[in-house]
Amino acid sequence: MEEYRTGTGQLIYVHPRGLCQDPTACVIHEPSDHHMIGWKTHWRGDRGLMERICPHDIGHPDPDHLDYSNEQTDGVHGCDGCCLEH
């Protein structure tokens, strides 16, 4: 396991580089070029979900995490519309 510090300062343990489920779109090691890429990451341990914190301090599921996840409910969140591509 590797240590990873989220954009909000959490220290979490993640899979090692090279063992990514999708090496072209790993939220930890190789984020894709989505419009939320510059937002801070935040781990939601209660949901097992990586979020991106928008400029309004609202957590939105990271698109790379959603692509990896099998849980349809992972996309459910209190949304202010920032996660929609502009």
Backbone hydrogen bonds in HBPLUS format (Angstrom, degrees):
<---DONOR---> <-ACCEPTOR-->    atom                        ^
c    i                          cat <-CA-CA->   ^        H-A-AA   ^      H-
h    n   atom  resd res      DA  || num        DHA   H-A  angle D-A-AA Bond
n    s   type  num  typ     dist DA aas  dist angle  dist       angle   num
A0002-GLU N   A0014-VAL O   2.86 MM  12  5.26 165.7  1.88 149.5 154.4     1
A0014-VAL N   A0002-GLU O   2.78 MM  12  5.26 158.3  1.82 151.0 157.8     2
A0004-TYR N   A0012-ILE O   2.82 MM   8  5.36 148.0  1.92 161.5 165.0     3
A0012-ILE N   A0004-TYR O   2.89 MM   8  5.36 171.5  1.90 157.9 159.7     4
A0006-THR N   A0010-GLN O   2.85 MM   4  5.19 152.3  1.93 147.2 154.3     5
A0009-GLY N   A0006-THR O   2.97 MM   3  5.18 163.1  2.00 112.4 115.1     6
A0019-LEU N   A0016-PRO O   3.05 MM   3  5.77 157.6  2.10 140.0 142.2     7
A0025-ALA N   A0022-ASP O   3.01 MM   3  5.55 169.2  2.02 123.3 126.9     8
A0026-CYS N   A0030-GLU O   2.92 MM   4  4.70 129.5  2.18 113.3 116.1     9
A0030-GLU N   A0026-CYS O   2.93 MM   4  4.70 139.2  2.10 123.0 135.1    10
A0037-ILE N   A0034-HIS O   3.22 MM   3  5.63 164.6  2.25 121.6 122.3    11
A0039-TRP N   A0036-MET O   2.92 MM   3  5.48 164.7  1.94 124.1 129.2    12
A0053-ILE N   A0040-LYS O   2.81 MM  13  5.29 156.0  1.86 149.1 157.4    13
A0042-HIS N   A0051-GLU O   2.96 MM   9  5.10 141.7  2.11 137.3 137.6    14
A0051-GLU N   A0042-HIS O   2.80 MM   9  5.10 168.3  1.82 150.5 154.4    15
A0044-ARG N   A0049-LEU O   2.75 MM   5  5.06 167.0  1.76 159.1 162.7    16
A0047-ARG N   A0044-ARG O   3.05 MM   3  5.50 145.0  2.17 109.2 118.8    17
A0048-GLY N   A0044-ARG O   2.70 MM   4  5.67 124.1  2.01 146.1 163.7    18
A0049-LEU N   A0044-ARG O   3.14 MM   5  5.06 159.5  2.19 130.1 135.6    19
A0062-ASP N   A0050-MET O   2.95 MM  12  5.84 174.4  1.96 146.0 144.1    20
A0052-ARG N   A0060-HIS O   2.69 MM   8  5.26 154.3  1.76 152.2 159.9    21
A0060-HIS N   A0052-ARG O   2.85 MM   8  5.26 158.9  1.90 144.3 151.3    22
A0054-CYS N   A0058-ILE O   2.97 MM   4  5.49 164.8  2.00 153.1 150.2    23
A0057-ASP N   A0054-CYS O   2.91 MM   3  5.31 154.9  1.97 127.6 126.8    24
A0065-HIS N   A0062-ASP O   3.02 MM   3  5.24 121.4  2.38 103.2 118.0    25
A0066-LEU N   A0062-ASP O   2.99 MM   4  6.36 159.5  2.04 156.2 162.5    26
A0067-ASP N   A0063-PRO O   2.97 MM   4  6.23 149.8  2.06 145.5 153.3    27
A0068-TYR N   A0064-ASP O   3.25 MM   4  6.42 139.7  2.42 135.6 145.1    28
A0068-TYR N   A0065-HIS O   3.04 MM   3  5.11 127.5  2.33  98.0 112.0    29
A0069-SER N   A0065-HIS O   2.84 MM   4  6.01 145.6  1.96 152.0 162.8    30
A0074-ASP N   A0071-GLU O   3.21 MM   3  5.60 164.3  2.24 111.1 115.9    31
A0076-VAL N   A0073-THR O   3.05 MM   3  5.40 160.4  2.09 113.3 119.5    32
A0084-LEU N   A0081-GLY O   3.23 MM   3  5.62 156.3  2.29 109.8 116.7    33
